[in-house]
Amino acid sequence: PEPEPEPEPEPARGDDETTTKGVSPDGAEASGWPSLSLPDLPWGASSGGGARGEDDEERAIVRRAMENARAERSKSSSKSSSSSSSGGSRVDYAVDEQYDPDFDPLGLGPRWEVPWGAPTLIATLVAVEASFYVAGALAPAVVYSGARSPDEIPFDDQEAFAKDLAVLFDEPGAFADIVITAEVIQTVLALGVVAAVASAASPLPPGWFQFSITGDDVSMSDGPRVKARKNARKSGDSPDGDSPVARSLGARAGASEGTTTSDDDDDFAEKRRTQRIRAARRARSEDWLGEAARASAWVWGAVIVVTALSYATGLRGDDAGTASNSTIEKAFDAGPGGALSLFLTTVVLAPLLEETVFRGFMLPTLTRWLDTRWALAVTTIAFALVHEHNTGDTVQLLAVGAVAGVAYCRTRNLFASMAVHASFNLGVLVLFALWTHS
């Protein structure tokens, strides 16, 4: 009898095998696939059974799984959008019109992309204003505690304590120390608030809080996105009509009608125009020092005219004076140390603080709702009124704030507006010194 043939060995199952293999839910999740929480899914069901009922059941289960996944994704996106609008770092919005330099004679540039909303703006400005009062309360206490030993302070007699504190205020040297100490405290607190807001929205869009010495590293932004026109919607998978499918269909339709050449010409002209706009803005940014020098000249010209009109209309005079004259005079009476403290306060710290808050934070944030020109106007008025000076000084500060804001918008460099601000304050100190010692 012939020997029976040996059975052939079965092929080894590998990763390249196309045979359907059953997968458990735990195995799927361990392999990196998301768990869809499918009820009664027949894992490991063979596809070679040929049972039509089982195939229909599996299709229904997969269809329900896809619907559940879409529902969960929609729910998570709605939660993220609600959290963003209620205080998140990203606020999605669009402006009505695109920036057009033909309607921008001052060259202020487009709006900023603002990553926060009105609650953040209001809370930040309130916190910055509160830092002023905190600094005003802490600075005298700091200087007083340094000028008096613990044995000399009458803690048990409030009236004697108040008189002793008033005596300290009358001393020019101590007064100059209080002025510089208060400015340092307020600068640290206010800039800390702004830094916390910026950090919460990090990374910021282009154009925010830029301090550049050379000006060639200032980032330029074309502004926020523009709302889609209702009559400009085309067929495609994007509601804005600007999807790849819509562009492809539009290009094919144009080619069939013989309009592709004109469309390409229009696109080329628009690109050339955009490049010229960016080049002009880049040139102004790189020439920020020249922009600041010209702006400073405009400031002093405006201040001279405003001051002359103030005297002519009776807003200034010997009786009115200025709110800052007494502070300057008292600090100068302290000698070189007092003059140095006043210089650091008005020429270094004040421009750094106020330009960062008003021009660096408030002005760009307002462009979320206003055109750049109107945002500049509102910021200028707020800058002048917050100083709480008399009418003559307030009118001068309107000129300073407007010109400093223009310099910042044109260059997008805070060093430009700081230079304008510092040059004005330095000029006031020099003129006061020459006037009182002439």
URTAJO-V365974 format. One record per backbone hydrogen bond with DSSP energy under -0.5 kcal/mol. CO is the residue of the C=O (numbers start at 1). NH is the residue of the N-H. If there is no record, write none. Layout:
BEGIN
co:CO nh:NH
co:CO nh:NH
END
This chain:
BEGIN
co:12 nh:14
co:14 nh:17
co:24 nh:28
co:25 nh:29
co:26 nh:30
co:27 nh:31
co:28 nh:33
co:29 nh:32
co:34 nh:36
co:38 nh:41
co:40 nh:42
co:41 nh:43
co:42 nh:45
co:46 nh:49
co:50 nh:52
co:51 nh:55
co:52 nh:56
co:53 nh:57
co:54 nh:58
co:55 nh:59
co:56 nh:60
co:57 nh:61
co:58 nh:62
co:59 nh:63
co:60 nh:64
co:61 nh:65
co:62 nh:66
co:63 nh:67
co:64 nh:68
co:65 nh:69
co:66 nh:70
co:67 nh:71
co:68 nh:72
co:69 nh:73
co:70 nh:74
co:71 nh:75
co:72 nh:76
co:73 nh:77
co:74 nh:78
co:75 nh:79
co:76 nh:80
co:77 nh:81
co:78 nh:82
co:79 nh:83
co:80 nh:84
co:81 nh:85
co:82 nh:86
co:83 nh:88
co:84 nh:87
co:84 nh:88
co:90 nh:92
co:91 nh:93
co:95 nh:227
co:100 nh:103
co:101 nh:104
co:104 nh:107
co:112 nh:114
co:113 nh:115
co:117 nh:121
co:118 nh:122
co:119 nh:123
co:120 nh:124
co:121 nh:125
co:122 nh:126
co:123 nh:127
co:124 nh:128
co:125 nh:129
co:126 nh:130
co:127 nh:131
co:128 nh:132
co:129 nh:132
co:129 nh:133
co:130 nh:134
co:131 nh:135
co:132 nh:136
co:133 nh:137
co:134 nh:138
co:135 nh:139
co:136 nh:140
co:137 nh:141
co:138 nh:142
co:139 nh:143
co:140 nh:144
co:141 nh:145
co:142 nh:146
co:143 nh:147
co:144 nh:148
co:149 nh:152
co:149 nh:153
co:150 nh:153
co:152 nh:154
co:153 nh:155
co:154 nh:157
co:157 nh:161
co:158 nh:162
co:159 nh:163
co:160 nh:164
co:161 nh:165
co:162 nh:166
co:163 nh:167
co:164 nh:168
co:165 nh:169
co:166 nh:170
co:167 nh:171
co:168 nh:171
co:170 nh:172
co:171 nh:175
co:172 nh:176
co:173 nh:177
co:174 nh:178
co:175 nh:179
co:176 nh:180
co:177 nh:181
co:178 nh:182
co:179 nh:183
co:180 nh:184
co:181 nh:185
co:182 nh:186
co:183 nh:187
co:184 nh:188
co:185 nh:189
co:186 nh:190
co:187 nh:191
co:188 nh:192
co:189 nh:193
co:190 nh:194
co:191 nh:195
co:192 nh:196
co:193 nh:197
co:194 nh:198
co:195 nh:199
co:196 nh:200
co:197 nh:201
co:199 nh:202
co:205 nh:208
co:209 nh:211
co:210 nh:212
co:210 nh:414
co:215 nh:218
co:225 nh:95
co:229 nh:232
co:230 nh:233
co:238 nh:241
co:243 nh:247
co:244 nh:248
co:245 nh:249
co:246 nh:250
co:247 nh:251
co:248 nh:252
co:249 nh:253
co:250 nh:254
co:251 nh:255
co:252 nh:256
co:253 nh:257
co:254 nh:258
co:254 nh:259
co:254 nh:260
co:255 nh:258
co:259 nh:263
co:260 nh:264
co:261 nh:265
co:262 nh:266
co:263 nh:267
co:264 nh:268
co:265 nh:269
co:266 nh:270
co:267 nh:271
co:268 nh:272
co:269 nh:273
co:270 nh:274
co:271 nh:275
co:272 nh:276
co:273 nh:277
co:274 nh:278
co:275 nh:279
co:276 nh:280
co:277 nh:281
co:278 nh:282
co:279 nh:283
co:280 nh:284
co:281 nh:285
co:282 nh:286
co:283 nh:287
co:285 nh:288
co:287 nh:291
co:288 nh:292
co:289 nh:293
co:290 nh:294
co:291 nh:295
co:292 nh:296
co:293 nh:297
co:294 nh:298
co:295 nh:299
co:296 nh:300
co:297 nh:301
co:298 nh:302
co:299 nh:303
co:300 nh:304
co:301 nh:305
co:302 nh:306
co:303 nh:307
co:304 nh:308
co:305 nh:309
co:306 nh:310
co:307 nh:311
co:308 nh:312
co:309 nh:313
co:310 nh:314
co:310 nh:315
co:310 nh:316
co:311 nh:314
co:315 nh:392
co:317 nh:321
co:322 nh:325
co:322 nh:326
co:324 nh:328
co:325 nh:329
co:326 nh:330
co:327 nh:331
co:328 nh:332
co:329 nh:333
co:331 nh:334
co:332 nh:335
co:335 nh:339
co:336 nh:340
co:337 nh:341
co:338 nh:342
co:339 nh:343
co:340 nh:344
co:341 nh:345
co:342 nh:346
co:343 nh:347
co:343 nh:348
co:344 nh:348
co:344 nh:349
co:345 nh:350
co:348 nh:352
co:349 nh:353
co:350 nh:354
co:351 nh:355
co:352 nh:356
co:353 nh:357
co:354 nh:358
co:354 nh:359
co:355 nh:359
co:355 nh:360
co:356 nh:361
co:357 nh:361
co:357 nh:362
co:358 nh:363
co:361 nh:365
co:362 nh:366
co:363 nh:367
co:364 nh:367
co:365 nh:368
co:366 nh:369
co:366 nh:370
co:371 nh:375
co:372 nh:376
co:373 nh:377
co:374 nh:378
co:375 nh:379
co:376 nh:380
co:377 nh:381
co:378 nh:382
co:379 nh:383
co:380 nh:384
co:381 nh:385
co:382 nh:386
co:383 nh:387
co:384 nh:387
co:385 nh:388
co:390 nh:394
co:391 nh:395
co:392 nh:396
co:393 nh:397
co:394 nh:398
co:395 nh:399
co:396 nh:400
co:397 nh:401
co:398 nh:402
co:399 nh:403
co:400 nh:404
co:401 nh:405
co:402 nh:406
co:403 nh:407
co:404 nh:408
co:405 nh:409
co:406 nh:410
co:407 nh:411
co:408 nh:412
co:413 nh:416
co:413 nh:417
co:414 nh:418
co:415 nh:419
co:416 nh:420
co:417 nh:421
co:418 nh:422
co:419 nh:423
co:420 nh:424
co:421 nh:425
co:422 nh:426
co:423 nh:427
co:424 nh:428
co:425 nh:429
co:426 nh:430
co:427 nh:431
co:428 nh:432
co:429 nh:433
co:430 nh:434
co:431 nh:435
co:432 nh:436
co:433 nh:437
co:435 nh:438
END
